């Protein structure tokens, strides 16, 4: 069950006495966010809006939605990072999953005994890392935990940022991800090119994600080669607050034009196949909003992320694109 740090939310409201607040969080915990919003309204007698649009991380907080509603505090729940200095009136609230990993962790030695692994996880399971490390170590597995960097805590990864995993790539045999998220685990496998396993406490199973990740890589690489044949490109800037990479958009436009390509600039909040179908005369796209949009979704035309766009330029210049995804940050 997801446990939201409601005590901190209530203290913030008591101290700041806002006329209204807003709350949001990842799709998987929206029911718990709804419950917290109801408690706020009952306890303090103020409107508590649930921002029900998808939020993928601290790059996608929907602070504009909170401002439009006139909410004086926005509580973003479940995106634990190593800093809180993002925006005035935005408060990041921890949300932890209280599921236990004891049973599934004891299944690991059957697969990984004698190996050195890097233990990684997402925000909701960070508090379990030390406990699982002890279980694995006692059962003959050598465990290393990578140091945090930037917004990341020790052992933590985002869907596009993998510093604690990448720094140990030459020191470990495999990665073990605590949780259920194929999304995070596949990113680890792609950015390190090492075997990656998921410790799933819900199904009480250890499963390897490496093959799934390689399928994503093949799809991403095919899109790059298809894009190399395009004559006209659309370069998309994300309009979400943490995805506004205008500098790289203008850079890639310039570089593609040097290679004889015709380029048009677009801005989009949500980059979907349906939206792109409305844009005519474009053979391929580059989006600089979120790299996982390109690797994890289906599009009728090539839609490249930043690492893919850099690889495309190398292909156009007859250079190698080997290891183009094996970088610690895909932005």
N, C-alpha and C positions, 0 to 999 in steps of 0.2 A: 504494500500500500504506500502511496506517496504521502509523505509528511511535509507540509508547508510550514515554514517558520512564521506562523501567525502572530506569535508574541512580538516579533520585531515589527510587523505590519501595524499592530495595534499601538505600539509605542510611538511609531512615526506619526500616526494620526493624532494621538494624544498630544504630542509635542508641537505639531504644526497646525492643528485644528483646521484642516482644509474644508471647503464647502462641498467638494466632491472629489472622488478618486477614480482611477481606472486600474484594471488588472489585466495581464495577459500572460501566456505561457505556451509551451509546446502543445500540439494537438493532443498528445497522449495524457496530459494532466488537466485538460480543460474542465472535466467534471469537478475536480477538486478545486480549481480556480473559481468555478461557479459557487461552490459551497462557501469558500472564503469570502466572496463578494456579498453573499447573503448575510453572513455573520457581521460584516462591517456595517451594512445598512441597519441591521437590527440593533447592534451595539452602540452605534454613533448617530443613527438617524440621518445619514447623508447618502446621496446617490453613489453607488459603486458600479461603474460600468465594466463589463467584461468585453475586452477587445477580442473578438472571436476570429479575426483573420489569422492565418498561419504566421507563426514566428519561428524562424529556423535557428536563431542565435542572436548574439549581441550585434550582428550586422543588420538585424531585421527586427527592430524593437517596436515599430509603429508608434513612435513618439508623436508623429504628426496627428494620428488619429486621436490620441489623448488630448492634444492641444485643441483640435477641432471641437471636441466635446466639452472643453473648458475644465477638464480635470486638473486639479492643482497638484496632485501627486500621481505618478504612474508607477505601479508596482509590476516589474517584470519578474516572473517567478520561474525558477528552475534553470537559469543560465548562470551557474556559478563560474566566476572568473577571478583572476588574480588582481583585479583593480575595481574600484567603484566610481572612478572619476570619468564618467561618460557624458552626462548631461544633467543640468540643473533640474530638480524635481523628479528625476528618475531614480528609483531605488530598486536595486537588484536583490531579490529575495531567494534564499536557498530553498530547495525542495529535494528531500532525500527519499529514496525508496528503501523501505525497511525489510525488503526480502532478504533472506539469508543465503549465503553462498556455500555454507559448510558442506552440504551433501554433494553438490556438483563439483566443488573443488577437489574432493577426495577421489573423483573419477579421473582427474588429470594424469596421475602417475601411470595409468595404463597406456597413455599415449606419449607422454613427454618425460618420463623418468630418465634421469641422467643428462637431460638437456638444460641449456641455459635459456631462460625466456625473459622477455620484457613484459611486465604487467601494466596494462593500460585500461582506461575506462572513460566514461563521460561524467557529467556533473552529478547525476543522480546517485552514482555508486562510489564516489570518491571516498566516502567514509568507510568503505569495506576493504580498501586496498591493503592496509596493514594486516588485517585479520586473514585475508586470503593468502598474502605473502607468507605468513607463518605456517598455514596449512600446507602449502606447496613445498616450502623448504623442509618441513618435517617429513615429507614424503619423497625426498630425493630429487627435487627439482631446484636448480639454482635460479634465483629470481633477482632481476635488476629493475629498478624503477627510474625512468628518465627524469631529469630536472625540468621544471617548468620554465617557460620563457614567454615574455610578452603577457598576454592575457591568461596563459595556461598555467595551471597548478602542476605540481609534480605528478606524473603519471596520467595526466589528463590530455584528451585530444578533442578537437572539433571535427566537423565533417570536412574541413578544408585545411586544417592546421595540425601538424603532427610532430612538433619539435621534440617532446619527450620520447617518442618512438624513434624518430630519425637519428637522433644523436647516439643511439645504441645499436644501429644497424650492423656494425662490424663486430659487435661484442656478443650477440645473441644468435640462437638457432631459430627462434620463432617468437611470435607475439601472442599473448593471451588477453583477450578483451573481456572485461566484466560487464555483463548486461545482456540485452537481447537485440541490440541494434546492428543489423547488417550494414546500415548506412555508415556508421562510424568504423566498424571493423573492416569493411571493404576499402575504405580510404587508407587505413593503416597498411593493408596488404599491397595496395597500388603504390603508395609512396615509399615503401621499403623493399618491395619485391621479395619478401620472405613469407614463409608459411604463417598464417594467422588463424587463431582459434577463438571461438566464442564460448565463454562459460555462461550458459543460459540457465538461471536458477528457476525460471518459470516452467520450463519443460524438463528441468533436471538433466541436461545433456551438454556434452562437449562436442561442438561441431566445427569443422574447418570451413573457412570462408574463401580460401585461396582460389579455388576454381571459379566461383562466382565473380570474384574480383577480376580474374583474367578475362572473363567474358565481357566485363565492362570495359577493360582496356582495349580489347579487340574492336569493340564497337566504337570507342573513342578514336582509335587509330584509323579505322576505316573512314570515319567522318573527316579526318584531316586530309586523307588522300583524295576523297571526293571534292573537298573544298579547294584543293590545289587546281582542279579543273575549272573552277568558277571564274567568270569574268566580272561579275558585279557582286559586291559585298554590302551587307548591312551591318554596321557596328552599333551594338546596343549598349547604352549606359543604363544601369539599374537606378531607379528613382527612390529606392529605400535608403534611409539615412546612412547606413553603413556600407552601401554597395555603390556609391556614387564615384566610380573610378574614371572621372573625365580625362585625367592626364593620360592614362594608358589608352583610353579610347582614341584620343587624338593622335597618340603615338602610333598605334596600330593602323589607323587610317593613313597616316603619312607613309608608313613602311609598305603597306599594300599598294598605295599609289605609285611608289617607286618601282614596284614590280609590274606596273602596267594595269592594275586593277581599278575599276570604277567603284567608289565607296560613298555610301550615304549613311548619315548618323541618325540614330533613333533613341528615344527614351521610353522605357517601359517600367511599370511597377512590378507586374507579374509577367514573366516571359514564358508563354505557353505556345503550343503548336497552333491553337486556334487563333491567337492574336497575330502570329507571324503569317498565317495564311491570308490575312487582310493586306499584307504589304506586297506590292507587285514589282516585278522587274528585278528581283534579288535572287541570285543563284545560291548564295551561302551567307551565313551570319557568323559574327563573333560577338559574344556577350561578355562583358567585363563585370557583371554583377556578382555572380556566385558560380564557382567552377562546377559544383555538383548539379547544377541545372543541366549542363551538357552531358555529363557522364551517366546520370541516373534517369533521364527522361527520353521519350521517343519523339523525334521530329521528322517531318517529311523532307526537310532540307538539312544539310550540315549546319549545326549550331555549335561553334567552338568556344571553349573556355579560354582563359588566359594561357595556361600551359599548352593547350592545343594550338592556340594562335601563334605562340612562339615557335612551336614545332612546324607549323605551316610555313612560316617565313624561312625556316631552315630548308625545308623541302624545295621551296621556290628558288633557293640559292644553292641547291644541290649539296646540302650539308646533311649529316647524320642526325636522326632524331632519337637515337637510342637513349633510354632512361629519361624521357621527357617528363614523366610523371613522378620520378623518384626525387622529389624535392620536399622540404619540410613544410612549405606553405604554398598553396596553389594560387595565390593572388599575385 
